[in-house]
Amino acid sequence: MTQKQLAMECGVARQTINCIENDKYDPTLELAFKLSKILKVKVDDLFIYE
């Protein structure tokens, strides 16, 4: 899945997905849950709180 495809499914800009991947942006709780649902992983596995 491309960043563009993921962004479209989440309703955000592709740049948002890029920033999340590069640890330059922390998603909202709503977006974190959307991402985990789309990617079929638990939020805890997708994001690690340090």
Backbone atoms as SQL, in Angstrom:
CREATE TABLE atoms (id INTEGER PRIMARY KEY, chain TEXT, resi INTEGER, resn TEXT, atom TEXT, x REAL, y REAL, z REAL);
INSERT INTO atoms VALUES
  (1, 'A', 1, 'MET', 'N', 0.848, -1.165, 0.000),
  (2, 'A', 1, 'MET', 'CA', 0.000, 0.000, 0.000),
  (3, 'A', 1, 'MET', 'C', 0.900, 1.236, 0.000),
  (4, 'A', 2, 'THR', 'N', 0.580, 2.175, -0.860),
  (5, 'A', 2, 'THR', 'CA', 1.384, 3.392, -0.925),
  (6, 'A', 2, 'THR', 'C', 0.934, 4.391, 0.135),
  (7, 'A', 3, 'GLN', 'N', 1.777, 5.378, 0.382),
  (8, 'A', 3, 'GLN', 'CA', 1.409, 6.446, 1.313),
  (9, 'A', 3, 'GLN', 'C', 0.149, 7.151, 0.825),
  (10, 'A', 4, 'LYS', 'N', 0.054, 7.353, -0.470),
  (11, 'A', 4, 'LYS', 'CA', -1.101, 8.040, -1.036),
  (12, 'A', 4, 'LYS', 'C', -2.383, 7.238, -0.802),
  (13, 'A', 5, 'GLN', 'N', -2.322, 5.931, -1.036),
  (14, 'A', 5, 'GLN', 'CA', -3.494, 5.085, -0.828),
  (15, 'A', 5, 'GLN', 'C', -3.912, 5.078, 0.637),
  (16, 'A', 6, 'LEU', 'N', -2.943, 4.953, 1.529),
  (17, 'A', 6, 'LEU', 'CA', -3.228, 4.944, 2.954),
  (18, 'A', 6, 'LEU', 'C', -3.816, 6.285, 3.393),
  (19, 'A', 7, 'ALA', 'N', -3.241, 7.353, 2.906),
  (20, 'A', 7, 'ALA', 'CA', -3.732, 8.687, 3.245),
  (21, 'A', 7, 'ALA', 'C', -5.173, 8.876, 2.779),
  (22, 'A', 8, 'MET', 'N', -5.470, 8.426, 1.584),
  (23, 'A', 8, 'MET', 'CA', -6.824, 8.564, 1.051),
  (24, 'A', 8, 'MET', 'C', -7.823, 7.799, 1.914),
  (25, 'A', 9, 'GLU', 'N', -7.466, 6.599, 2.344),
  (26, 'A', 9, 'GLU', 'CA', -8.367, 5.797, 3.171),
  (27, 'A', 9, 'GLU', 'C', -8.575, 6.419, 4.547),
  (28, 'A', 10, 'CYS', 'N', -7.556, 7.126, 5.030),
  (29, 'A', 10, 'CYS', 'CA', -7.643, 7.762, 6.352),
  (30, 'A', 10, 'CYS', 'C', -8.226, 9.166, 6.287),
  (31, 'A', 11, 'GLY', 'N', -8.270, 9.738, 5.100),
  (32, 'A', 11, 'GLY', 'CA', -8.789, 11.095, 4.961),
  (33, 'A', 11, 'GLY', 'C', -7.789, 12.167, 5.350),
  (34, 'A', 12, 'VAL', 'N', -6.509, 11.878, 5.126),
  (35, 'A', 12, 'VAL', 'CA', -5.454, 12.851, 5.424),
  (36, 'A', 12, 'VAL', 'C', -4.578, 13.028, 4.183),
  (37, 'A', 13, 'ALA', 'N', -3.661, 13.979, 4.257),
  (38, 'A', 13, 'ALA', 'CA', -2.723, 14.215, 3.156),
  (39, 'A', 13, 'ALA', 'C', -1.616, 13.167, 3.189),
  (40, 'A', 14, 'ARG', 'N', -1.055, 12.881, 2.028),
  (41, 'A', 14, 'ARG', 'CA', 0.057, 11.929, 1.948),
  (42, 'A', 14, 'ARG', 'C', 1.214, 12.383, 2.824),
  (43, 'A', 15, 'GLN', 'N', 1.428, 13.692, 2.902),
  (44, 'A', 15, 'GLN', 'CA', 2.515, 14.237, 3.713),
  (45, 'A', 15, 'GLN', 'C', 2.340, 13.888, 5.196),
  (46, 'A', 16, 'THR', 'N', 1.096, 13.777, 5.639),
  (47, 'A', 16, 'THR', 'CA', 0.824, 13.399, 7.032),
  (48, 'A', 16, 'THR', 'C', 1.349, 11.998, 7.297),
  (49, 'A', 17, 'ILE', 'N', 1.082, 11.083, 6.385),
  (50, 'A', 17, 'ILE', 'CA', 1.561, 9.706, 6.532),
  (51, 'A', 17, 'ILE', 'C', 3.084, 9.692, 6.536),
  (52, 'A', 18, 'ASN', 'N', 3.688, 10.458, 5.662),
  (53, 'A', 18, 'ASN', 'CA', 5.143, 10.547, 5.590),
  (54, 'A', 18, 'ASN', 'C', 5.722, 11.061, 6.907),
  (55, 'A', 19, 'CYS', 'N', 5.124, 12.086, 7.468),
  (56, 'A', 19, 'CYS', 'CA', 5.608, 12.648, 8.732),
  (57, 'A', 19, 'CYS', 'C', 5.461, 11.666, 9.883),
  (58, 'A', 20, 'ILE', 'N', 4.379, 10.905, 9.896),
  (59, 'A', 20, 'ILE', 'CA', 4.196, 9.883, 10.934),
  (60, 'A', 20, 'ILE', 'C', 5.290, 8.830, 10.812),
  (61, 'A', 21, 'GLU', 'N', 5.561, 8.389, 9.587),
  (62, 'A', 21, 'GLU', 'CA', 6.592, 7.366, 9.367),
  (63, 'A', 21, 'GLU', 'C', 7.971, 7.849, 9.786),
  (64, 'A', 22, 'ASN', 'N', 8.215, 9.147, 9.676),
  (65, 'A', 22, 'ASN', 'CA', 9.532, 9.709, 9.987),
  (66, 'A', 22, 'ASN', 'C', 9.596, 10.349, 11.372),
  (67, 'A', 23, 'ASP', 'N', 8.632, 10.016, 12.233),
  (68, 'A', 23, 'ASP', 'CA', 8.593, 10.517, 13.616),
  (69, 'A', 23, 'ASP', 'C', 8.626, 12.042, 13.711),
  (70, 'A', 24, 'LYS', 'N', 7.983, 12.701, 12.752),
  (71, 'A', 24, 'LYS', 'CA', 7.903, 14.159, 12.778),
  (72, 'A', 24, 'LYS', 'C', 6.502, 14.631, 13.152),
  (73, 'A', 25, 'TYR', 'N', 5.578, 13.681, 13.344),
  (74, 'A', 25, 'TYR', 'CA', 4.194, 14.019, 13.674),
  (75, 'A', 25, 'TYR', 'C', 3.580, 12.877, 14.460),
  (76, 'A', 26, 'ASP', 'N', 2.938, 13.226, 15.568),
  (77, 'A', 26, 'ASP', 'CA', 2.193, 12.238, 16.346),
  (78, 'A', 26, 'ASP', 'C', 0.732, 12.342, 15.947),
  (79, 'A', 27, 'PRO', 'N', 0.164, 11.262, 15.453),
  (80, 'A', 27, 'PRO', 'CA', -1.227, 11.316, 14.991),
  (81, 'A', 27, 'PRO', 'C', -2.204, 11.482, 16.144),
  (82, 'A', 28, 'THR', 'N', -3.375, 11.981, 15.815),
  (83, 'A', 28, 'THR', 'CA', -4.443, 12.041, 16.808),
  (84, 'A', 28, 'THR', 'C', -4.837, 10.620, 17.156),
  (85, 'A', 29, 'LEU', 'N', -5.537, 10.475, 18.248),
  (86, 'A', 29, 'LEU', 'CA', -5.999, 9.149, 18.649),
  (87, 'A', 29, 'LEU', 'C', -6.918, 8.562, 17.585),
  (88, 'A', 30, 'GLU', 'N', -7.773, 9.404, 17.023),
  (89, 'A', 30, 'GLU', 'CA', -8.684, 8.948, 15.968),
  (90, 'A', 30, 'GLU', 'C', -7.912, 8.425, 14.762),
  (91, 'A', 31, 'LEU', 'N', -6.892, 9.164, 14.337),
  (92, 'A', 31, 'LEU', 'CA', -6.099, 8.741, 13.181),
  (93, 'A', 31, 'LEU', 'C', -5.313, 7.475, 13.503),
  (94, 'A', 32, 'ALA', 'N', -4.795, 7.365, 14.706),
  (95, 'A', 32, 'ALA', 'CA', -4.059, 6.160, 15.100),
  (96, 'A', 32, 'ALA', 'C', -4.954, 4.929, 15.000),
  (97, 'A', 33, 'PHE', 'N', -6.201, 5.061, 15.449),
  (98, 'A', 33, 'PHE', 'CA', -7.128, 3.926, 15.362),
  (99, 'A', 33, 'PHE', 'C', -7.518, 3.624, 13.911),
  (100, 'A', 34, 'LYS', 'N', -7.670, 4.662, 13.086),
  (101, 'A', 34, 'LYS', 'CA', -7.967, 4.431, 11.664),
  (102, 'A', 34, 'LYS', 'C', -6.821, 3.663, 11.009),
  (103, 'A', 35, 'LEU', 'N', -5.597, 4.102, 11.285),
  (104, 'A', 35, 'LEU', 'CA', -4.430, 3.446, 10.706),
  (105, 'A', 35, 'LEU', 'C', -4.347, 1.979, 11.142),
  (106, 'A', 36, 'SER', 'N', -4.566, 1.733, 12.419),
  (107, 'A', 36, 'SER', 'CA', -4.480, 0.350, 12.896),
  (108, 'A', 36, 'SER', 'C', -5.562, -0.525, 12.284),
  (109, 'A', 37, 'LYS', 'N', -6.740, 0.033, 12.100),
  (110, 'A', 37, 'LYS', 'CA', -7.829, -0.741, 11.484),
  (111, 'A', 37, 'LYS', 'C', -7.518, -1.052, 10.019),
  (112, 'A', 38, 'ILE', 'N', -7.066, -0.054, 9.287),
  (113, 'A', 38, 'ILE', 'CA', -6.755, -0.235, 7.870),
  (114, 'A', 38, 'ILE', 'C', -5.594, -1.213, 7.679),
  (115, 'A', 39, 'LEU', 'N', -4.577, -1.091, 8.534),
  (116, 'A', 39, 'LEU', 'CA', -3.396, -1.945, 8.413),
  (117, 'A', 39, 'LEU', 'C', -3.555, -3.292, 9.127),
  (118, 'A', 40, 'LYS', 'N', -4.692, -3.447, 9.843),
  (119, 'A', 40, 'LYS', 'CA', -5.020, -4.701, 10.520),
  (120, 'A', 40, 'LYS', 'C', -3.966, -5.113, 11.548),
  (121, 'A', 41, 'VAL', 'N', -3.571, -4.122, 12.353),
  (122, 'A', 41, 'VAL', 'CA', -2.665, -4.357, 13.473),
  (123, 'A', 41, 'VAL', 'C', -3.192, -3.605, 14.686),
  (124, 'A', 42, 'LYS', 'N', -2.757, -4.027, 15.872),
  (125, 'A', 42, 'LYS', 'CA', -3.158, -3.322, 17.077),
  (126, 'A', 42, 'LYS', 'C', -2.430, -1.983, 17.159),
  (127, 'A', 43, 'VAL', 'N', -3.089, -1.005, 17.744),
  (128, 'A', 43, 'VAL', 'CA', -2.471, 0.315, 17.905),
  (129, 'A', 43, 'VAL', 'C', -1.157, 0.181, 18.662),
  (130, 'A', 44, 'ASP', 'N', -1.133, -0.684, 19.677),
  (131, 'A', 44, 'ASP', 'CA', 0.084, -0.890, 20.468),
  (132, 'A', 44, 'ASP', 'C', 1.239, -1.412, 19.623),
  (133, 'A', 45, 'ASP', 'N', 0.935, -2.174, 18.586),
  (134, 'A', 45, 'ASP', 'CA', 1.980, -2.695, 17.711),
  (135, 'A', 45, 'ASP', 'C', 2.419, -1.657, 16.672),
  (136, 'A', 46, 'LEU', 'N', 1.530, -0.737, 16.369),
  (137, 'A', 46, 'LEU', 'CA', 1.819, 0.281, 15.360),
  (138, 'A', 46, 'LEU', 'C', 2.611, 1.452, 15.925),
  (139, 'A', 47, 'PHE', 'N', 2.276, 1.819, 17.176),
  (140, 'A', 47, 'PHE', 'CA', 2.938, 2.956, 17.833),
  (141, 'A', 47, 'PHE', 'C', 3.495, 2.527, 19.179),
  (142, 'A', 48, 'ILE', 'N', 4.745, 2.876, 19.414),
  (143, 'A', 48, 'ILE', 'CA', 5.399, 2.556, 20.684),
  (144, 'A', 48, 'ILE', 'C', 5.615, 3.841, 21.438),
  (145, 'A', 49, 'TYR', 'N', 5.079, 3.905, 22.660),
  (146, 'A', 49, 'TYR', 'CA', 5.238, 5.082, 23.485),
  (147, 'A', 49, 'TYR', 'C', 6.527, 4.964, 24.282),
  (148, 'A', 50, 'GLU', 'N', 7.373, 5.980, 24.152),
  (149, 'A', 50, 'GLU', 'CA', 8.645, 5.975, 24.882),
  (150, 'A', 50, 'GLU', 'C', 8.728, 7.149, 25.812);
